[in-house]
Amino acid sequence: MTYDVVLIGGGIAGVTLAWFLKRVGATVLIVQHGRFPCASRIAAGLITPVTGKRFALSWRFQEFWQAAETFYRSCEQSWQTELLQVPRAIRIFQSEEEESRFLSRMSWLSEWEGLSREPIAGFQSPFGYFTMPRGARLNISRYLEESYKRLNIVEAEFDWHQQARATSTGWVLDLPKVGTITTNDLVLCQGDQARLQGPFQKLPFLSAKGEILRLRIPQLVCEKRIIHSGIWLVHDVGEEFLCGSTYEWDQLDSLPTEAGRQKLLEKLQHLLNVPYEIIDHQAGVRPIIDRQRPVMGWHPHFSRLGIFNGLGSKGSLLAPYFAEHFVNRWHQPDTMDPEVNVRRFEL
C-alpha cells in the first residue's frame, strides 16, 4: 500500500485537505482513530461573521466565506445532498451595555439590519437583537459521512514513536490490523492529539473543551434562524435543536460534565420562555493554537512531514480556503501565508 500522501486524522481538517489533494491528482489515504473524530463529531458547523463582546468582524470573513461556499456547493452538486444551510443568524443582546456597544459599532456594520425590538416567539429579548445576513451552518456529520464513502480511509490507532519511520524517500507506517503503508508525504491533521505526541508538541496549544446539549423544543420547530446570546441555539432535525457551547481549558477530554451542563442551562434560562427537554449531552476538544490562527506547513527538521491543524471552532469556515492554500504551496514553505505558517513557531 503506497500513497503520495497519508493524512493522520479524519476530521474536517483531514477530509477537506484530502479533497484538495485529490483535485491535483494525488493518491491519498486517511488514517482515523475511531469512526468519528470527537471534535468534528459534536461540532455544530456554525459560520458566524461577527463574534465576541466587541462585535468584531470575523478574521478575513468574506475571503474565507467565498471559498467555503464554493467548495461545499460543489460537494452538494456532486453528491446530490444538502450540506450547507444559509439561514439568517440573530444575536440577542444580554444587557443594555451590550446593546449600547453594538450601537456604537453600527457605523461599520452598515450592511446589516441593525437593532430590532420586535418580540421573538419563544425567546426573551428585552434588550433587542440584530440580524446577520450571512450566518450559515455546515452539516459536518453528513459532510464527513459522504466523504468517508468516497475517500480512502482506514481506522487504526497511531503512535508516532512506534509506528512512523522516516526513509530516504518518505515515510513508512506500521499500523495495527492494517499493515505496512509507505508514503511520500505524511501530514498530521490530528487536532488536539498533536498536543499529546509527535514532533509538533512544542506548538503553543490553547485547546479548549466544549460541551453541547441536544434539546427537544416542540414550540420552536418553525424557528430556523441561528440564535446567538452568550450561547448559540440552532435547529437540527424535527423538534431537535443543538445548544452550545462552553469553554474549558483544564480538563481536556471528551467527557461531558455536570458543570458544563449547568453553564448551558443557566444561559438557556435567560434565553427561552418555552419548555424544552434535554435528550443528549456531548463534549469535545477544539484544537486551538495561540492567536487563534490555523497552523500548517512543513516541519523544519523532519523531511516531508507536514501539519494541518488549529482550525478551532471555525473549521467549517476555514477548512476549504486553507486546504487549497496548503496544496497550492506544497513543499514551498517560504510561500506559505506567514499568519498560518508553522515555521513562525520555534520547533
N, C-alpha and C positions, 0 to 999 in steps of 0.2 A: 504494500500500500504506500504509494508515493504521491505527494501533492506539491503544488507550488507553494501553498500557504496552509498552515494549520493555525486555527484560532482556538484559544483556550477560553471558553465561556460563551454560552449561547443566549445571553440576554439581548436586550435591544441593541447594545453596542456591537456585540459579536455578529449578530444576524444581519444588521444593516451593513456592516463592513463587508460581510460575505457577499451580499448582493452587488456591491460596487466592485469588488474584486472579480466577480463572475462577468461583469459587464466588459472588463478589459481582457477576458479570456483566461483568467487564472483558474486552475483546479484548486478547490478549497475544501477542507474538512474542518468541521466544528467539533470540539471535544467539550461536552457539557456534563457536569456532575449533577445527576438527577433530571427528572422530566422537565422541570421549570426552574430557572434561576429565581431565588427568593425575591430579590428587589423588584425585578420586572414582573414577577408573578402577581404581586399585590399592587403594582403601580396603577393609578387611575388614568394615566396618559394625558393629563391636562396640559394645554398650551395656553399660557396666560401672558398677554402683552404688558400688563402693568402689575407690579408686585411691591410688597413691603410697605412699611409705615409711611414712607415718603412718596408713595405713588410713583416710583421710578419706572421709566420705560425699560423693559427687559433688554439686556445687552444685545445689540445688533439684531433686534427682533425682526424687522422687515426682511432683512437678508436671509436669516435662518428660516423664517416662515415660508418664503417663496420656494426655497429648496425642499422643505418638508412637504408642503402641499403638492408640489410637482411629483416628488417621489412616491408618496402614498397614493396619489391618484393613479399613477401608472401601475402600482401594485393592484389597486382595485380593478382596473380595467383588465389586467392580465388574469387575475384570479376570479373575477366575477363575484366579488363580495365587498360589502361596505366595511371600511376601516376607519375613515376619518369623518367625524361629525363636526360641523361648524355652527353650533348654536350660539346664541348671544350669551355673554357672561355678565353678571352684575355683581357689584361689590356693595354690600350693605354696611353703612357706617356703624361702628360700635359706640361712638360717643360724639358729642358736639365738637370736641377737639379734632377728631378725625375728619369730620365734615368741614371744619374751618381749614384744615390743612389741604384738603382737596380743592377747596375754592381758591386758595392761594396759588394752586398749581394749574388752574384751568387755562391760563393764557397759552400754555404749550400743549395742552390736551384738547385743542380746539376742535379736532375732528370727531370727538366723542360727543355723546348726547347730553353730558352734563348732569346736573343734580336733578333728582326727581323725588317727590314726597308722596307719590301715589301709593296707596296700600298694596301689599303683595299678599295674595291669598295664601294662608298657611305660615306666614313669617311675621316676626316682629321687626319693624323697621322704623322706629320713632325718629331717627336722625336722617332718614333718607338713604339714597343709594345713587350710583351712576352705572351706566351701561358701557361695556367694552365690546365694540362691534366685531373684533377678530378673535374672540375666545374660541378654542377648539378642543376636541378630545380625540385621541387615537385609541382605538380598541386594541390595547397591547396584547392581550391574551390571544385574540384572533389573529393579529399580525404574526405573532410567534408561531402559533399552530399552523397557519398556512405556509409560513416559511419552512418549518420543520418538515412539511410534506415534500418540499421541493429541493431542499439543500442536503448535502451530505453531512450527517451528524451522528455521532456515537456518544453513548452515555458511559462515562468512566471517571473514576477519581483521578486527580492529577496531583502528583507530588513533585515539585520542581527538583528537589535534591536527589530523588531516587529514580525518576523516570525520564529526565531530559538529558541528552548527551550532545554536546556540540561536536561537529565534524568539520572537515576542511571545506565541505560544500553546503553545509546547512545544519540540520538537527535530526536526531533520532529519538523517538519517543517509544518507551516500552510501557504499554498501557494494560492493566489487568483486564482479562476477559475480552480484550480487543486484539492485542498482538503488537508487533513492531511496526511503527509508521515512520517513514522518512519524509522530510520536507525541506524545501529551500529556505523558507522563512517561517518563523514562529512568532505569533503576535498574541500577547496576553490581554484578554478582554474580560477579566475576572471580577470586575467591580471591587467590592471591599476585600475580597480574598487576596488581592495583591498586597494589601497591608500586612498580611499574616505570613507570607512566604515569598521567596523569589528575589530576583535582583532589583526589583523596584520598591523594596520595602522602605527605602530611605525617603521616598516621596512624602511631602507633608500632608498626610491624610487627615481630614477633619470629618470623617464619616459620621453620619447621624442615623440613628434608628428612627423609623417612622411607623406608627400604628394607624390602622384604619378600621372602621366599622362598616359592616353591611347591614342596612336597615330596611324594614318594610314600612312604607308610608303610603297607605291607600289613598289618602286625601290629596296627595301631591302628584298623582300619576300624570296629570296634564302639564306639570312644570318641567320643561325640557331645557331651561337655561342652566348654566353653571353658576352656582351661588358661592360667593366668597364673603366671609365675615369672620376673620380670625381663624376659621376653619373653612373647608370647602365641602360642598354637597352637590352631587351630580347623579342624575338618573342613570340607571344601568339597564335593567330589564324588568318588564312587568311593573310590579309595585315596589321594586327594589331600588335602593339608592346606595351609593358609596359615600362615606363621610371620613374626612381626614384633615390634616394629619398632624401628628406630634413630632417633636424633635428631641432626641435623647442622645447624648454624646458619651456616656459612660458605659451603659450596658448594651454593647453592640452584639446582639444576637437576634434571631428571628422569632423569639418567644413573646407573645402578647402579654402585657402586664395590666394589673388592676389600676395602677397609677395612670397609665396611658388611657385606659378606658374612661376613667373618671375625668381626665382633662377634656376629652371629647364630649362627654355627656354634659359637663358644665357649660361648654360653649353652645351645645345644642339647646340647653335650657333657655338661653338668652336669644336663640335664633328662631326656634319653631314655636308655633302655638297650636299645633295639631299632634295627635298621638302617633307614636312610632314603636316599632318592635325591633330589637337587636337580634339578628339571625346569624352573624358571624363576626369574628374579631381576628385580625391578622397583623403581622409585623414583618418588617424587612429593613435592611441597612442600605442607605443611599451611599454610593461611592463619591465622596466629595473631596476635592483637593483644595489646598489653600488658595484663596482668592476666588473660589467657586468657578474656576475655569476648567474645561476638559484638559486632559494631558495625553499627548500622542507623539509618536516618532520612534526613533531607534536608540537603543542603549549605546552609550559611548564606548563600552568595554566588551560587550558580547556581540560578536558579529551576527547579523541577520536576526536579531532579537528585537521585536517591537512591542509597543504598548498602545492600547486604545481604550481610554478609561476616563473616569471622573465626570461623567455626564450628569451625575447628581439627580435632582428632581426634575430636570429639564430634558431628559433623554429623548422624549418624543419630538421635541423641537430641534435639538442639536444634532441628533444622530445622522440624518441624511446629509446635511451640509458638511460635517467634518469627516464622515466616511469617504465622501467624494474627494475632499481636500487631502486626506491621508493617501488615497490611492493615486491621485494626480502627482504627488510628491514622493512616490515610492523610492526609498533609498537616496533621497536628496535632503538630508537633514537641515542644510543651510537655507532651504527654500520653504520650510515649514513655518506657518504663521507663528511669530515669536510669542504671541499671547498663549499659545497652547503647546508649544514645542517642549517635549520632556527635557531637552537639554538646557532649559532655563534653570533647572534644579541641579544641585550637586549630587551625583550618584557615585 
